[in-house]
Amino acid sequence: MAEKTGAVLGEVLAERQRQDAKWGQQDHDPSTWLMVLAEEVGEANQAVFETLFPTYDKRAAQHGPRTLAEYRQELIQVAAVAVAAIESLDRQDQLPG
């Protein structure tokens, strides 16, 4: 189990690095981070919905039907954004106490 967890966390780290390369260091307030995270969760929802109900997949004609691999990738992005929010919070020293 630890080996699989380590592999997934490695993918999350790679996604964090990709995000930082694309956007630079992000230091949003907590409510903005929650909105960014919600947007990513929405993309994961859409990916799995369109996988399970392909007749609702508006992009299937151009890109082919959604797969669970796309849903999985969206979950990696959700995890990476959550990590980014934690990193930002720690940098801003906004923890109570």
N, C-alpha and C positions, 0 to 999 in steps of 0.2 A: 504494500500500500504506500509506504513512504517513497518508493521509487516513482510511482505514478504521480504522487503529489508533487514531488520534486520536478518532474517533467512539466507538469501543468504550471507550476510557479515559474519555471524557466520561460515558458511562453508568455506569462504575464509580465515578467521582467523585460523580455524582448519587446512587447507591446508598449511598455512604459518608455523604453528607450526610443521607440519609433515616435511616440507622442511628443516626447521632449524635443526630438530632432525637428518635428514638424511645427510645434507650437512654442517651443521654448519653455522656460520655467513658468508655471501658472500659479499665481497666488490669489485665488478668489476668496471671497467670504463664504462661510458655510452654506448660506442659502443658494448662492450661485453654483457651488459644487453639487448641491442636491439636484438642481435643475439639469446640469450637465449629465449627472448620473442617471436621472430619470429619462433623459433623451436616449442614452445608451441602452437602458432597460427596454425602452419602447422599441428600439431597433431589434433587440433580441426577441421581444414579443412578436414583432412583425415577421421576423425570419421563421420562427417556429409555426406561427399561424399559417403563413403561406406554404410551408412544408406540409402541414397537415390538411390544408384546404387549398389545393393548387388552383382551383377555379377562381379564387380571389387574388391570385398573384398577378398584379398588373404588369410586372416587368418580365414575366416568363417568356413572352413572345420575342423579346430582344435578347434576353440573357439566359434563357432556359429556366426550368423550374428550380425553386429553392431546394436546398438540401440541409440535412441536420449538421453537416460540416459548417455551413454558413451560420447556423444557430450557435454552434460551438464557438466559432470565431467571435461572434457578437458577445458571448459570455466572457471570453478572454478580455475583450475591450471593457466590459462592465467592471471586471475585477481590476483592470489596470487603472481605470478612472477612480475607483474607490481607493486604491493605493495612492494615486496622485493627490486626492483630497486629504488623506491622512498625512502625507508628506508636507503638503501646504500648511495644514493646521499646525504641525510640529514646527515648521519654519517660522510661523507667525506667533508661536508660543501662546496660543489661545486656549490652552487647556485650563479648566478651572482649578483653583487651589494654589 
